[in-house]
Amino acid sequence: MKAIGNIIWLIFGELESALYYFFLGLIYYITIIGIPFGKQYFKLAKLAFMPFGSFFYY
């Protein structure tokens, strides 16, 4: 059920925000000061990709 919810979530427009957060994380990782912000953007990207939880069991 989680996988179906995540796929529907990505189809209806949240793919672009997830990619946006991912690329912002990469940009922030360029500087030393921006690394903590980059980590948080990667967490937001993961949440945007899988808002109903991960369907992996690890």
N, C-alpha and C positions, 0 to 999 in steps of 0.2 A: 504494500500500500504506500510505503514511503517513496518507493521508486516512481510510482505513477504520479504521485503528488508533485515530486520534484520535476518530472518531465513536463507536466502540464504547466508548472510554474515557469519553466524556462521558455516554453513555447509562447506564452502570452506576455512576453516583453521584458522579463527580468534578466535575460542573457546580457543585454547591453550594460546594465548597471553592474553586473558581476565582472564583466570585462573591464569596465571603467575602474572599479576598485582594484583589480589586479594590476592594471597598467600604472595607476597612481602609486601602488606599493612598489613597483619596480623603479619608478622615478625617484621616490623617496629613499630607496636603498642606495642611491648613488652617493649621497652625502653621509657623513658619519652622524651628524646631528639628526638626520631624518630617519635613521634606522628604526627607532621605536615607533614612529608614525607609520613606517612601511609595514611593520609587523601587524599593526592594528588594521591597516587596509587589507592585508592578506586575510585576516580573520573575518572582515566584512565581506570580502569576496567569497570566502567559503560559505558564509551564511547566506549570501545571495544565490550561490549555486545550489545549495542544499538546505532550504529553510525548514523542511520537514524532518530533518535528521539524515544522517548518512545511512545508506543501506549496506555498508560494509560493517562487519562485526568485530573490528579490532579497536 
